[in-house]
């Protein structure tokens, strides 16, 4: 498949996890990819270029996008994937932690979009933001992360309205629990991993490739009439009302009684 043959794509946070899978997916379909990350990837996909970038620093974002356009001649898509997480009670959360999470997860998306828009207007390209189901619902002890991803969700809608008249589509993906380095510490515990898996209707944890393929769809011409959309990729987790599976509970009880 060569949906992106000759297309120029930037992936922030592209050195690992969802970002690395997205880089690999675009490259496999013919794209010329820039990996923008604080850390150099262990291996660089053939044809890709790496630009060390702190997405919270506007000067570095400008330099990264200008380097991409200088080498490739244009820009067709930017995937705003760089992100960090935190989990702690709000009452004991330092202001510095809150500000850092917002700087990367929200301000970084704004800066990269802002600088990319003039180039994307020239190609009628598109922006894909990586938000989270944590941006459309609440989690325990994760107020900073929830709020920062919620900002990305509504920024996506607002920016799509603004950019539609210049031919730029703007969408987001909202992953559920994905087996990435960011989640490794949590999912390394077997009991916690099973608790997560049991809550997902598809009964498996998401993989980075699950999100990468969705990003590729949204960036493709197949999604040419989709903009301002936040597409959930969570194995059905947020489809659940939160109510217990009373049928399964009853069946277990009856089986235990030998009925």
N, C-alpha and C positions, 0 to 999 in steps of 0.2 A: 504494500500500500504506500502511495506517495502523495497523500493529501496535501503535504506541506513542502513539496519539492520547491526549493528556491526561496522559501519563506524564512524570515529572520525573526527569531524568538528569544526573548530574555526570560530566564527563570531565576528569581531571587531565592536565596536559601536553597540553591540547586546542588549543593555538595552532598546531601544525604537525605534519607527518608523520602517523603513525597516529592520533594524537589528533584532528587536524583532520578527517581522513577519517571518523573515528567520530562526531564532532559533526555533520558534514554528513549522515551516514547516518541517525542518530537523528532529526534535524530533518526530513529528507525523509519520515520515516514518522510524523510528527506529534508527536514528543516536544518538551518544553520543556527546553532544555539549558543547563547552566552550564559555561562554559569556565573551568577553574581552572588558571592557569599563571603563571609568573613574568613572561612576556612577553605583551603584548596581541596578539591575532591581527591580521594585516593587514586582514582583513575578518571581520566578525562575522555568522554565519549569522542570517537573519531569525528573530526570536523567541528567540534565545539571549541570555544575559547573561554578562558577563565579571567574574570576581573574581580580582584578583591574589593569588596564593597560593604560598607556599613550603611544600611538603608536609612538610618536615623540622621545621617550627615548629608545635607543637600548637595554640598560640593562633590562628595564622592558619588552620589547618584547621578549628577550631571556628567561627571567624568566617565562613568561606566556606560551610560547611554550614548554619549558622544563617541566613545571608543568603539562601541558596537556599530554605530552608523558609519563611522569613518572607515571601518574595515569591510562592512557588508554592504554599505550603500543605502540602507533603508532599515525600517523596523516595522514588522507586521503584527507582533503580539508581545505583550509582557504579562508574565504570570507572577503576581505578587504573592509569593509563598513564604517568605522569611517570617519566622514567628518564634516566640518563646512562651513558656508557661510558668505558672506559679500556683501554689495551693497553700493558703494559710488563713487563719481567722482575720477578718477585717479589723477587729479591735487591736490586734497586735501587728498589723502589716505596716512596715515603714513606708513613708511617702515615696522614698526613692524606688522601692519595689514597684509600687503602682505606676509611677512615672516611666520606669524602664519598660514595663510591659506595654504601656500605651505607646511609647516611643517606637518600639519595634513593630508591634502588631497593628497599630492604627496609623501613626504618623508616617511610618515607612511606606505603607500602602498609598497614602496621600502623596508623598514626595515622588515616588516612582511613577505614579499615574500623572501627576502634574508635569513632570519633565518629559514623559513619553508622549503625551497627547499631541503636540505639534507634529511629531514624526508619524504617529498613527493616523492622523488626519490625512497625511499625504498618501497613505496606502489604504485608507479605509479599513484599518486594522481593528484589533480588539484587545480588551483588558480582561484578564481572569484573576479574580482575587480568591485567595484561599482563606475562607472564614472558618466556621465550625458550627456543629449543632449546639455548642456552648454559647453561640451568639444568638440563638433563637429560643433558648431555655436556660434555666438556672442550674448550677451545680453546687454541691457543698464545698465550702472553703475556697471558692475560686472566683471571688467577686471581680478582681482585676482582670483575669482572663476573660470571664463572661462579658464584662463591660467592653473590653477592647475588641472582642470579636463581634459583639453586637453593633459596635460602631462600624465595623467593616461591612456588615450586612446592609445597614441603611445607607452607608456611603456608596455602596454598589448601586442601589436603587436610584439615589439622587444623581450620581455621576452618569448613569445610563440615560436619564432624562436630559441632562445637559449635553451629552456627547452625541445623542441620536441625530441631531440636525447636521452634524459634520461627518456622519457615516461611521462613527466608532461604536461598536457594541461593547457593553460592559456587563459581565456576569460574575458570579461567584460559585464556588463549591463549598458545601458545609459538611465536612467529613465527621463521622462518628469516631469511635475508638479505632485507631489505625496502628498496626504493629510497626512503629518507627523508633529510632533512637530516643526521640523526645519522650516516648511512652515506655521505654524499655525498663526503667527502674520499677515502675508500677506493675507492668505485666510480667516482670521476672518472678513475682510471687505467684505460686500455683493457685493458691486460694483466691487471690484477687483476680487472676486471669480467668478462672472458672466462673467467678461472680459476674464478670463482664460478659463472657461468652453466653452464659445462661440467659442474659437479658436481651440478647440480639436474636430476633426471630430467625435469621438465617443460620444461627448457631455456629458462627465462626467470627473471628476478629478480621477486620479489614486489613488489606495489604496496600502498600504504597501504590502498587500497580492499579488497584481498583480506582483510586482517585486520579491517577495519571491518565487513565483512559477516558474518564469523564471530562477532565480538563481538555484533552485533545478533541473530544466531541464538541465542546462549547466553542473552541477556537476554530473549528472547521466550518466550511461552507454549509455543511449539513445542519448547522444551527444558525443559519443566516437570518432567521426571523425571530431569534431569541435574544432579548436584551433586558437588563434589569432583573434578572432571575437569580435566585439563590438555590442551587440544586443540591439537595441532601443526598449524601452518600454514606449511609449508616447501617446497611443491612436490615432496615426496618425498625431500628430502635425507637425513633421518634414517632412512628406510627402507633405505638402502644399508648393507651390511656394511662397506664400505671396501675391499673386494677389487676388483682391476682388472677391466675388461670384456675378458676374454681373447678372447671371440668377435670383438669389434670390432678388437682388436689383430691377430688372425689374419687377418681379412678384409682389413685394410689391407696386411698383409705379402704376402698372396697376390696382391692387386691390383697391388702394386708389382713383383711378379715376373712379372706378366703371365699369371697362372694363370687 
